[in-house]
Amino acid sequence: MAFEAVDACFGTPHISSDDLAALNEATIGKRDCVMKWGDDFKAVMTNANTCLVGTGVGMVGGKRFWNQAATSLTVQSGTQGQKRNDLIVARYAKTSAGIESITPVVIKGTPSADTAADPEVTANDLKLWRIPLDGINAGAPVRLFETVAPLASLGRASYAVSSSDGRISVDVCTAFGGLVFMAGRINAYEGGWLSATLTGCPKAKYQAGVVFGRNSVWKAPVMSGTLGRDGDMIVQVTEAVSNNEIWSVTYLKA
């Protein structure tokens, strides 16, 4: 069938897992991923041989799955004087009868006296965690995935932002997904340093550099600046700025 109304009623069962996988992939944009829900499969070693994997939602090959309760997985003991990397994956499988499943699997790595390497995975594995073993000691799990943001978090939002220094104004502050764009004008009657606390804008994940436009006919003055994680903006100008010079900054939202 070329065109198919997957969500429509045909009067007979017609929706297959491949139908849903295609729609999931089109909606999420990935075939294999972890989505933001629950504990995001948080992994904790409760002892040298047990890893507790928390709740979460993921997708392998477009097929969604979830872990509704914390699950204990067994990690084989390490070897004295050897290093080893084990991987925790979510593995998709399909039997000859067409029965599908997604289950957590611990893939044992190869012991090495030097640097440990990750074991190979299959095309049906979603890598979740690496368990590093040094001798008989199991280290803290290392996350091997990034969560996909929910669609609701990608909505556009605007913020009213005020500045503690009248020489630095804020005209627009817009967030889309995890990015924030903010812009305004600078008017300073002498060169030097300007600093202001911008209130009302989302906090930044990292310090960001400020970009300056040019309203002036001349290329002077030279301006540079940064925006801190808590909305603290610092600008340096080499001489007076009185022509509403434009500044802007784009940063990752914390």
N, C-alpha and C positions, 0 to 999 in steps of 0.2 A: 504494500500500500504506500503510495507516494505521500499524499496528504492524509493526516489523521488527527482528529480532534481528541487529544488524549484525555482532556477533562470533561468530555461530553458523555452522555448516556447513550449507548448503542443498544441496550436491551440484553446484551450478553457480555460476559467478561472479556475485556480486550486490552487492558493496560498491562504491559510487561515491565520487568525490571529494566530492560534496555530503554524503554520509553522514558521512564523516570530518570534514568542515568543521563540521557541526552538533555532533558530539561534541567536537571540539576547542574550539569556542566555549563549550560548556557546561562543559567542564573548566577551561579557562583563565579564562573570564569576559570575554574580549575577542575581537574579530574580527581586529584589527590590533595587533601588538605584537612586541617583541623579548624573547626569553627568555634567562635566564642560562646561557650556555654559551660555551666557547672564549674569544675575545678580545672578545666582545660587539660585533662589527663595528667594532672600533677603526679610526679613519681617520687617516692621516698623509700630509701632502703631501711627497712625496719630491723634487719640483721644482715649478716654477710651473705645469706642465701635467699632472702625474700625482698621483693620490691612490690610496694603497694602503689597501684595506679588508680588515680581518682576518677571522678565522673567527667564526661566530656562527650562532644559530638564531632564526628569526622566524616570523611568521604574517601573511598577508594574506588578508582575507576568510575566515578560518578555515582556510586552506590553509597547512600548515607548509612551511618551506623551510630550507635551511642552506647556509652557505658553508664548504666543507671546507678551503680553502686561501686564503691571502691573494690578493686580486684587484686588479689595477691598472686604474684608470679614468682616462680622458682628460678633462681640463678645458681648455676653449678659452681661449686667451690673453686677458688683459684688455686694456682700451683706456686709453691714456695720458690721465690727467686725469679718468677716469670710474670710478665705483664700480659693483660688480655682485655680486649674490648668486646663486650656483648651488646647486641642491639635489641631493643624492644620495638616490635612493629605490629601494625594492624594488618592482617593478611586476609585477602579476599580469596575464596575458593569456590569452585563450582563442580559438582559431581556429574557423572555421566547421565544421571537422571534429571539434571537441571536444577538440583537443590543448591542454593547459594548460601554462603556464610562469610562473616568477617569476625575473626577471632584474634586475640593478642597472642603473639609468639615471641619467645626469647631465642634469638639466634646467637649461638655460642661462637665466639671468635677463636682465633688460633693463638695459643700462648707464645710469647716471644721474650727473649732475654733483653732485647733492646726496646724499640718503640713499637707499641701495639698498633695494629691496623684494624679497621672495621671489617667485619665479615661481609660477604656479598649478600645482596638482597635480590628479590625477584621483582618483576614488573607489577606483581599484584601485592606488593608490600608498601605500606605507608610508614616511613621511619618516624618513630616517636621519641625514643630516648637511647642514649649511649650509657652503658654501665662500665666504667673503667675499673679494672681489677689490678691491683699491685700486690703480688703474692696472694695471700689468703684474705687480704683486705679489699672490700668493695667500696669504691669512692662514691661521691654524690652523683646522681644521674645528671646527664648533660642533655638539654633539650635540643632536638633536631628539627623543629618545625616552628613556623610563625603562624599565629592564629589569623583567620580571615575575619575582618570586621563585619559586624551585622549591617544589613542594609540601612537600618534606622540610624546608625552612627554616621552614615555618609550624607545625611541631609545638610543643606546649606543653612547657616545661622549667621545673623548679624549682631554686632555688639556695639553698645554706646560706650566709648572710651574717653576718659578725661585725663588731662596731663597736669602734673603738679607745677610745671613751668610754662608760662604763657608763651614763651618763645618757640616752643615745640607744640604744634597742634596736631590733633588726630581727626581726619576727615572720614575715614572708612576703616572698618575692621570686620572682615568676613571670614568665616571658617567653612571649609568644605572637606568632609572626611577628616583626615588627620592633619590637614594643612590649614594654616591661618595666613591671610594676607591683610596687611595693615599699611595705611599710607596717610600722610599729612603734609604740613608745611613748616618751614623754619624761617624765623625772622630774628636776627641777632644784630645788635647795633655796634658790636665790636667782636674782634676775633677772640678765640679762647675755647674753653670747655663749657659745654652745656650738659646738664643732667636733669632728668625728669623721671618721675614714677608714673607709669601709665596704668591707670586703674580701670578695670572692667574688661580687659582683654584676657583671653585664655592664656594660661601659663605655658611657657615654652619648654620643650623637652631638652633642648640644648641652646646655648648662646648662639645668636644669629647676627650676621653682618647686615648693616643698613645700606641700602642703595639710594643714590641721590640723582634726581633729574636736574635739568638745567632750564631755568626760566631766564637767566641773565644772558645778555648779549656776549659778555666776556666769559672765558672759561674759569676765571677766578671768582670766588675763592675756592680753595680745595677743602672738601669736607669728608670726614670719615666718622663712622659710628658703629655701635653695637647695641643689641637689645638683649638684656639678661633674661634668665629663666623666670624671674618674678616681675617682669615688666619694667625693669630699670633700664632706661635708655641713656646712653652717653654719646655725645656728639662733639667733635672737634672741628672748628672752622678757623681758617687762617686769617680772615678779615671779616668785616661787617657783612651780614646777609640780611637784606631788607627788601627782597623781591619775591617773597613767598616761594623760596626754593622748595622743591618737592622731595620728600623722602619716602621710601617704602621698604618693607621688609616682609619676607615670606619665611615662615618657620613651622617646624613640627610641633603639634600640640602635645603637651605632656599627658 
